[in-house]
């Protein structure tokens, strides 16, 4: 009887340990830090993967363990998670797409993955990568499962509402942004008086806002940033923060349009205060 009880208790403790562990594949920006702090409060032990030239080094202070890798070192990533009994993980933060061409060290598993992935667009690659990890026993969870407060709510957040011309640009630009997203090119466009001034590609949102704002001669262009029609909502949701508002202000863009419940907004109250 004692042997039976002891064995059962031992199994229960092991399952609890596994349940309270989570992996983090961390890119740049504040998202990995916010997640790690929240996970700690919720009782999770976070075992993180960071990337040279991308991940904030401060992350090491907020996780149980942190392993530094280069982009493309897939085998080492999987081995690290398995060593720490990680069966679920999240992918958070940004990766500068320009680094894909200069700061990547693909191992054999990465090369095999690239060769068997039919499409090389952002969303397709990330979804395929999540599928690869699942085959290794590591399930990728939604990035917001501990931070639902980051999801953008419906409504006009600011004191000023769009005027008639801006509303026309929003309606037209929304359709075009979804079309661009369907091609898996980018998530953001800049439009003014019915003319598309900039489409986000590899350079990122801020650079697109700068190009569009300069072309509109700082005449109040509309910035629209939406999820892609085929967006995997577990990761790479379009995100905005105070930096977005500051860039818009610097280059004369007057309206920011986000997709409710399918985008992230960081420091929302400060964003609203800056916009006002």
C-alpha positions as CSV (number, residue, x, y, z in Angstrom):
1,X,0.0,0.0,0.0
2,X,2.8,2.4,0.9
3,X,4.7,1.6,-2.3
4,X,1.5,2.3,-4.4
5,X,0.9,5.6,-2.8
6,X,4.5,6.7,-3.1
7,X,4.6,5.9,-6.8
8,X,1.4,7.7,-7.5
9,X,2.5,10.8,-5.6
10,X,5.8,10.7,-7.5
11,X,4.0,10.7,-10.9
12,X,1.8,13.6,-9.8
13,X,4.8,15.7,-8.8
14,X,6.5,15.0,-12.2
15,X,3.4,16.1,-14.2
16,X,3.2,19.3,-12.1
17,X,6.8,20.1,-12.9
18,X,6.2,19.7,-16.6
19,X,3.0,21.6,-16.5
20,X,4.7,24.7,-15.0
21,X,7.6,24.8,-17.5
22,X,7.3,26.7,-20.7
23,X,9.7,27.5,-23.5
24,X,10.3,30.9,-25.0
25,X,11.7,31.6,-28.5
26,X,12.5,35.3,-28.1
27,X,13.1,37.9,-30.7
28,X,13.7,41.6,-30.1
29,X,11.5,44.2,-28.4
30,X,9.7,44.2,-25.1
31,X,7.2,41.4,-25.8
32,X,9.5,38.6,-24.5
33,X,10.2,40.6,-21.3
34,X,6.6,41.2,-20.6
35,X,5.8,37.6,-21.2
36,X,8.6,36.4,-18.9
37,X,7.5,38.7,-16.1
38,X,3.9,37.6,-16.4
39,X,4.8,33.9,-16.6
40,X,6.9,34.2,-13.4
41,X,3.9,35.7,-11.6
42,X,1.8,32.8,-12.8
43,X,4.2,30.2,-11.5
44,X,5.9,29.2,-14.7
45,X,9.6,28.5,-15.1
46,X,10.7,30.0,-18.4
47,X,13.4,28.4,-20.5
48,X,14.3,30.8,-23.2
49,X,16.1,30.8,-26.5
50,X,17.6,34.2,-27.5
51,X,19.2,35.2,-30.8
52,X,22.5,37.1,-31.1
53,X,21.9,40.7,-32.4
54,X,18.1,40.4,-31.8
55,X,17.1,39.5,-28.2
56,X,17.5,42.0,-25.4
57,X,20.2,40.7,-23.0
58,X,18.1,41.9,-20.0
59,X,15.8,38.9,-20.7
60,X,18.4,36.7,-18.8
61,X,17.3,38.4,-15.6
62,X,13.7,37.2,-16.0
63,X,13.9,33.6,-17.0
64,X,15.1,30.3,-15.4
65,X,17.7,29.8,-18.2
66,X,18.6,31.4,-21.4
67,X,20.5,29.9,-24.3
68,X,22.0,32.1,-27.1
69,X,21.8,30.9,-30.6
70,X,22.1,32.2,-34.2
71,X,19.2,32.2,-36.6
72,X,19.1,28.8,-38.2
73,X,20.4,26.6,-35.4
74,X,17.3,24.5,-35.2
75,X,18.8,21.3,-33.8
76,X,20.3,23.2,-30.9
77,X,17.0,24.8,-30.2
78,X,15.2,21.5,-30.1
79,X,17.9,19.8,-28.0
80,X,17.8,22.6,-25.4
81,X,14.0,22.4,-25.0
82,X,14.2,18.6,-24.7
83,X,16.9,18.8,-22.1
84,X,14.6,20.9,-20.0
85,X,11.5,18.8,-20.6
86,X,9.7,21.6,-22.5
87,X,6.6,20.4,-24.3
88,X,5.0,23.8,-24.9
89,X,6.5,27.1,-26.0
90,X,5.7,30.5,-27.4
91,X,7.4,32.6,-30.2
92,X,7.5,36.2,-29.3
93,X,9.3,39.4,-30.4
94,X,10.7,40.7,-33.7
95,X,13.3,39.4,-36.0
96,X,14.9,42.0,-38.3
97,X,14.3,40.5,-41.7
98,X,17.5,42.0,-43.1
99,X,19.5,39.8,-40.6
100,X,18.1,36.7,-42.4
101,X,20.6,37.6,-45.2
102,X,23.6,38.3,-43.1
103,X,23.4,36.8,-39.6
104,X,22.1,33.2,-40.1
105,X,23.9,29.9,-39.5
106,X,21.6,27.2,-40.8
107,X,22.3,23.7,-39.5
108,X,21.4,20.5,-41.4
109,X,17.9,20.4,-39.9
110,X,17.3,24.0,-40.9
111,X,18.5,23.4,-44.5
112,X,16.3,20.3,-44.7
113,X,13.4,22.4,-43.4
114,X,14.0,25.1,-46.0
115,X,14.2,22.5,-48.8
116,X,10.8,21.0,-47.8
117,X,8.9,24.2,-47.1
118,X,7.0,25.0,-50.3
119,X,6.6,28.7,-49.6
120,X,9.2,31.0,-48.1
121,X,6.9,33.8,-47.0
122,X,6.8,34.9,-43.4
123,X,3.5,33.3,-42.3
124,X,4.1,30.1,-44.2
125,X,7.6,29.7,-42.7
126,X,6.5,30.3,-39.2
127,X,3.5,27.9,-39.4
128,X,5.8,25.2,-40.9
129,X,8.3,25.8,-38.2
130,X,5.6,25.4,-35.5
131,X,4.6,22.1,-37.2
132,X,8.2,20.9,-37.2
133,X,8.4,21.6,-33.4
134,X,5.1,19.8,-32.8
135,X,6.6,16.7,-34.5
136,X,9.4,17.0,-31.9
137,X,6.8,17.1,-29.1
138,X,6.9,20.9,-28.6
139,X,3.6,22.6,-29.1
140,X,3.6,26.3,-29.9
141,X,0.9,28.2,-28.0
142,X,-0.7,31.6,-28.9
143,X,1.6,34.5,-28.0
144,X,-1.2,36.2,-26.0
145,X,-2.3,33.3,-23.8
146,X,-0.8,35.0,-20.7
147,X,-1.2,38.6,-21.9
148,X,-4.7,39.0,-23.4
149,X,-4.7,42.6,-22.3
150,X,-2.3,43.4,-25.2
151,X,-5.0,42.5,-27.8
152,X,-6.3,45.6,-29.5
153,X,-10.0,46.4,-28.6
154,X,-12.6,47.9,-31.0
155,X,-13.3,51.5,-31.2
156,X,-11.7,54.9,-31.7
157,X,-9.3,55.3,-28.8
158,X,-8.4,59.0,-29.3
159,X,-10.3,62.3,-28.8
160,X,-10.1,63.0,-32.5
161,X,-12.1,60.8,-34.9
162,X,-11.2,60.4,-38.6
163,X,-12.8,62.9,-41.0
164,X,-14.6,62.0,-44.2
165,X,-11.5,61.9,-46.4
166,X,-9.7,59.8,-43.9
167,X,-12.6,57.4,-43.6
168,X,-12.5,56.9,-47.4
169,X,-8.8,56.1,-47.2
170,X,-9.4,53.7,-44.4
171,X,-12.1,51.8,-46.3
172,X,-10.0,51.7,-49.5
173,X,-6.7,51.0,-47.7
174,X,-8.2,48.2,-45.6
175,X,-9.0,46.2,-48.8
176,X,-5.6,46.8,-50.3
177,X,-3.8,46.0,-47.0
178,X,-5.6,42.6,-46.9
179,X,-4.7,42.0,-50.6
180,X,-1.0,42.7,-49.8
181,X,-1.3,40.5,-46.8
182,X,-2.8,37.7,-48.9
183,X,0.4,37.8,-50.9
184,X,2.4,37.6,-47.6
185,X,4.4,40.7,-48.4
186,X,3.7,42.8,-45.3
187,X,1.2,44.0,-42.8
188,X,1.2,47.8,-43.2
189,X,0.4,50.3,-45.9
190,X,0.3,54.1,-46.0
191,X,-2.4,55.8,-48.0
192,X,-3.5,59.4,-48.6
193,X,-6.3,60.8,-50.7
194,X,-6.8,57.4,-52.3
195,X,-3.2,56.9,-53.3
196,X,-1.0,54.2,-51.9
197,X,2.2,55.9,-50.8
198,X,4.1,53.0,-49.2
199,X,3.8,49.2,-48.7
200,X,5.7,47.6,-45.9
201,X,8.2,44.9,-47.1
202,X,11.4,43.7,-45.6
203,X,12.3,47.2,-44.1
204,X,9.6,47.2,-41.5
205,X,6.7,49.4,-40.4
206,X,8.6,52.5,-39.3
207,X,10.5,52.7,-42.6
208,X,7.2,52.4,-44.5
209,X,5.6,55.2,-42.4
210,X,8.7,57.4,-43.1
211,X,8.5,56.8,-46.9
212,X,4.7,57.4,-47.0
213,X,4.8,60.4,-44.8
214,X,7.6,62.1,-46.9
215,X,5.7,61.4,-50.1
216,X,2.5,62.9,-48.6
217,X,4.5,66.0,-47.7
218,X,3.4,65.3,-44.1
219,X,-0.2,66.0,-45.0
220,X,-1.9,63.6,-42.6
221,X,-1.5,60.2,-44.3
222,X,-3.3,57.1,-43.0
223,X,-1.3,54.2,-41.7
224,X,-3.1,50.8,-41.8
225,X,-1.6,47.8,-40.2
226,X,-3.6,44.5,-40.4
227,X,-3.2,40.8,-39.9
228,X,-2.9,38.7,-43.1
229,X,-6.0,36.8,-44.2
230,X,-4.1,33.6,-43.6
231,X,-2.5,34.8,-40.4
232,X,-1.6,32.1,-37.9
233,X,-2.9,33.9,-34.8
234,X,-0.4,32.1,-32.5
235,X,2.5,34.4,-33.6
236,X,3.6,37.4,-35.6
237,X,0.5,39.4,-34.9
238,X,0.8,43.0,-36.2
239,X,2.0,45.1,-33.3
240,X,2.2,48.8,-32.5
241,X,3.4,50.9,-29.6
242,X,4.6,54.4,-28.6
243,X,7.4,54.2,-31.2
244,X,4.8,53.9,-33.9
245,X,3.0,57.0,-32.8
246,X,6.3,58.9,-32.5
247,X,7.3,57.9,-36.1
248,X,3.9,58.9,-37.4
249,X,4.1,62.3,-35.7
250,X,7.6,62.9,-37.0
251,X,6.6,62.2,-40.6
252,X,3.2,63.7,-40.6
253,X,0.9,60.7,-40.6
254,X,-2.5,61.4,-39.0
255,X,-4.4,58.2,-38.5
256,X,-3.4,54.7,-37.3
257,X,-5.7,51.8,-38.1
258,X,-5.3,48.5,-36.4
259,X,-7.4,45.3,-36.6
260,X,-9.4,44.7,-33.5
261,X,-8.8,41.4,-31.7
262,X,-6.1,40.5,-34.3
263,X,-3.3,42.9,-33.4
264,X,-1.3,43.8,-30.4
265,X,-0.9,47.3,-28.9
266,X,1.9,47.8,-26.3
267,X,1.6,50.6,-23.6
268,X,-1.8,51.4,-25.0
269,X,-2.6,54.2,-22.5
270,X,0.7,55.9,-23.3
271,X,0.0,55.4,-27.0
272,X,-3.4,57.1,-26.7
273,X,-1.9,60.0,-24.6
274,X,0.8,60.6,-27.3
275,X,-1.7,60.5,-30.1
276,X,-4.0,63.0,-28.3
